[in-house]
């Protein structure tokens, strides 16, 4: 769940709007997302995609946007690339992902999260930043409102 202090007020979501949030097809093969010492952390781009979609649905519902499978508008989310960096005191996870609107428009996003924490925590932060990018994007807001 996103920490409330990390969420800016998303201007303009209209109540009673509907949208489908779909999990795009990403690579579902497990790969090493990152490692620290002897510990290796595995996951897939599909699992990261699923995480963004699930959290995005919850955040939109908090803003009175109904997320359902029969809405006339849709957003399809897919993680296309991940990377992990280990520094002296911080680790970082990056995600590239796409959002395909039901009208055919496709937007590409990039997020990077640095953390002194663990690999899972760093990727969870990257997922939260991905959701923030989507819900604060004026084009996404306009599409949902139209």
N, C-alpha and C positions, 0 to 999 in steps of 0.2 A: 504494500500500500504506500502511496506517496505521502510524504510528510507534508502537512498543510502549509508549512512555511515555505516549502519549495514550489508551491503552485501559485503562480500569479493569477490574478482574477482574469479569467478568460472572458473578454468582452463579447457580448452579442449572441451567445447561444440562446436560441428561442426555445421556450418551453413547448412541450408537446410535438417536437420534431421526432422523426423516426429514421433510423439508419441500420444497415447490416454491417457488422464488422467481421470480415472473413480472414481466415488464416491462409495466406498465400503459400504456395509450395516452395519450400526451401529444402536444402540438403538435410536429410534426416540421419545421416551417418554420424555416429559419435566421433569426435576428434578431441584432441587435447586443447582445451580452451586456454589453459595456463598451468604453470607449475611453480611451486615454491619449494626449494629444497628437494626432498624426495617425494613430496606430495604432488600428484598430477590430478588435474580436475578435467573431467570429460563432459561434453555436452554437444548439442547439434545446433545448427542454424534454425532448424525447425522448432526446437524447444525454445529458443530465444524468440522466434516469431510468435509462438503460442503465448509466451509470457507478455509480450507487448499487447497482443490482441486482448487477452484476458484483462489486463490492467486498464487498457483504453476503454473497454466496455464499462468497467466499474466507474471510471472517472466521468465518462459521458452521462451515465445514469445519475450520478451525483448532481449533474448540471441539468437535470430534467430532460435529457435526450433519451428517448426510448430506443434501446438496442434490441432488435428482433430479426429473425430470419425471413420475414416477409416484407420488410420495408422496400420501398421503390428505389431508394438510394443506397449505395454501398461503398465501403472502403476496404480494399484488399491490401493487407500488410505482409511484407516478406523481407526477412533479413538476407542480405546478399553477401556480406563480408563481415568477419570479426577479426580482431587482433588483440594481442595482449602484450604489455610491456612491463618489465620489472626494473625498477630503479633502486636507488640506494634506500630510500625511505618510503616510497610510494609505489604502488602498482597502478596500471591503467588498462582499461578495457575500451575498445572502440567498436562501434557498430555502424555499418552502412545498411540502410534499409530503404525500401520503396513503399509508397502508398499509391495505389491505383484507385482512382475515383471511378464511380459507376458510369460517368460520362466519357471515360477513356483517358482522361488526363492522368499522367504519372509524374510523381514528384520523388526525388531522391533526397535522403537526409543522411547526415553524419553526426554522431554523438561520441563524445569521449568522456569517460568518468575516471578520475584519479581518486585513489583511496589508500590510506595506510592499512587497510583491512585485509581480508582474505579474497581469494579469487571469486568465490560465489558472491560475496558482498559487493565486489567491484562490478561484476556483471549485472547484479540486481540494480545497482545505481545507474548503470548505462541503460537498462530497460526503463527505469523511471524517467530518465532524461529523454528517451525516445518518445514516451507518452507525452511529456511536456511539450516537446517540439510539435507534435501533432495537434494537441488541443489548443495551442497558442498560435497556430498558423492561420493567418487571416483567410487564406484560400480554403482551408478545411472548414472554418466557421461559415464562410459564405456558401459553400457547397451544401452544408447541412441545413442552412436556413432557406435556401432557394426552393 
